[in-house]
Amino acid sequence: MAMDFDAQLIESVEVRRNRLTSALLFGANPTERRWKERSRILVYGVATAALACALCVAISFVVMVITNWQDERAEREQQQQRQQQGQSMPAPASALPPFPGRS
């Protein structure tokens, strides 16, 4: 009978020690502790989602800027080629400015 009481006493001391340790680390109210953990996970999730959205917008912006830059560069090269061709070849009649007597 004495062994049974000693085992119960040791077990109850261990349980009490675990409860005190968890209360010291996480707070006394277990319900509040659960809400704090869940709300912390929610806040981290929202922050991660906002960061992912911002990253996607930034990547899209950089791609758009690079694409526009390449398009403008290609357009400038085409204009330069046209100017070089225009200097070496005479302009077609439709490109000449109209004379006052000609319609």
URJO-V150472 format. One record per pair of residues at least 24 apart in sequence whose ideal C-beta (glycine too) atoms are under 10 Angstrom apart, sorted by sequence separation. I is the first residue (numbers start at 1). J is the second residue. D is the distance in Angstrom with one decimal. If there is no record, write none. Layout:
# URJO-V150472
i	j	d
I	J	D
I	J	D
This chain:
# URJO-V150472
none
